[in-house]
Amino acid sequence: MSIVSELFCWWHGNTWGTRWTLMGTRAVGSDEMGNRYFEARPTRRTKSSTPAGKPRRYVIYKSMSESSLVPADWHAWLHYMVDTPPSEEAYTAKPWQKPHKPNLTGTASAYRPAGSILGQGTRPKATGDYKPWRPN
């Protein structure tokens, strides 16, 4: 991303202001999508960055600032579910974990169930098991 687009195009994701976040942090690692992860260093004024006494954790996205672009292993680290970042351990995905799929809402590939106005199928006919309530 060029400096000009970082200065003026905040709607694309990371901006020049994001770089100020990096001043008091240490790089922890990066994922397969190119996102970089950081952890705040303790300062002389404060021993920790969060009220819980833990250093703040950040992600700088490679392209769009889309939270669904964070893989499951890094998501767990960002939200303090694990203490060790995936870059410092050999992480193996569980068999039930699926590969990353971006948020498709608003695109032609979005999920549209049967019977939806935008779906391809038609609504199933009533089976006759529905009996409407009628007041006495």
C-alpha positions in Angstrom: 0.0 0.0 0.0 1.4 3.4 -0.9 2.0 6.2 1.5 -0.5 8.4 -0.3 -3.3 5.8 -0.1 -2.5 5.3 3.6 -2.8 9.1 4.2 -6.1 9.7 2.5 -7.9 6.4 1.9 -8.9 5.3 5.4 -11.8 3.2 4.0 -9.4 0.7 2.4 -8.1 -0.6 5.7 -4.8 0.3 7.4 -3.9 4.0 7.4 -0.9 6.1 8.4 -2.4 6.3 11.9 -2.1 2.6 12.2 1.7 3.0 12.1 1.6 4.9 15.5 0.3 1.7 17.1 3.6 0.0 16.2 5.8 2.4 18.2 5.5 0.6 21.6 5.0 -2.9 20.4 7.1 -6.0 19.5 6.4 -8.1 16.4 5.1 -11.6 17.4 4.6 -13.2 14.0 2.6 -13.3 10.8 0.0 -15.7 9.3 -0.3 -17.3 5.9 -2.4 -14.4 4.6 0.3 -11.8 5.3 -1.3 -10.3 8.4 1.2 -9.2 11.1 0.7 -9.6 14.8 2.1 -7.4 17.6 2.1 -7.2 21.4 2.5 -4.0 23.4 5.6 -3.6 25.5 5.2 -2.5 29.1 6.2 1.1 29.6 7.7 2.9 32.7 4.3 4.5 33.5 2.2 1.4 33.3 3.3 -2.2 33.9 0.5 -3.5 31.7 -1.7 -2.2 28.9 -5.1 -3.7 29.9 -7.1 -3.6 33.1 -6.6 -7.4 33.4 -2.9 -6.9 33.6 -2.0 -8.3 30.2 -0.3 -6.6 27.3 -2.5 -5.5 24.4 -2.4 -7.5 21.2 -2.8 -6.1 17.7 -3.2 -7.3 14.2 -2.2 -5.2 11.1 -4.0 -6.6 8.1 -2.3 -7.1 4.8 -5.2 -5.7 2.8 -8.7 -5.0 4.0 -9.4 -4.6 7.7 -11.7 -7.5 7.8 -11.8 -9.5 11.1 -12.8 -12.7 9.3 -9.3 -12.7 7.7 -7.8 -13.7 11.1 -7.2 -17.5 11.2 -8.5 -19.5 14.2 -5.1 -20.0 15.8 -4.3 -16.3 15.8 -7.8 -15.4 16.8 -7.3 -17.4 20.0 -4.0 -15.6 20.7 -5.5 -12.2 20.1 -8.4 -12.8 22.5 -6.2 -14.3 25.3 -7.5 -17.8 24.9 -3.9 -19.0 24.6 -0.7 -17.5 26.0 1.7 -18.7 23.3 1.4 -17.2 19.8 1.2 -19.7 17.0 4.5 -18.5 15.6 6.3 -19.8 18.7 4.7 -23.3 18.7 3.9 -26.0 16.2 0.2 -25.5 15.8 -1.8 -28.2 14.1 -5.4 -27.6 13.2 -8.1 -29.8 14.7 -9.9 -32.2 12.3 -13.1 -30.2 12.7 -11.5 -26.9 11.8 -12.3 -25.8 8.2 -10.0 -23.7 6.0 -10.6 -19.9 6.0 -13.5 -18.6 4.0 -14.1 -14.9 3.9 -17.3 -13.2 4.9 -19.5 -13.5 1.7 -22.4 -11.4 2.9 -23.5 -9.0 0.1 -21.8 -11.0 -2.7 -23.2 -13.4 -5.3 -21.7 -16.3 -3.3 -23.6 -15.4 -0.1 -25.7 -18.2 1.6 -29.3 -18.1 0.4 -31.5 -20.8 1.9 -34.3 -22.5 0.0 -37.4 -20.3 0.0 -35.4 -17.1 0.2 -36.4 -14.2 -2.1 -32.9 -14.1 -3.5 -32.5 -17.9 -3.5 -32.7 -20.1 -6.7 -35.1 -22.6 -5.3 -38.8 -22.2 -4.6 -40.5 -22.3 -1.3 -41.8 -25.7 -0.3 -45.6 -26.1 -0.3 -47.4 -26.4 3.0 -47.8 -29.9 4.3 -51.1 -29.4 6.0 -49.8 -29.9 9.5 -50.2 -26.2 10.3 -53.3 -25.2 12.1 -53.8 -21.5 12.7 -55.0 -20.3 16.1 -58.5 -18.9 16.2 -59.9 -17.2 19.2 -63.1 -18.6 20.6 
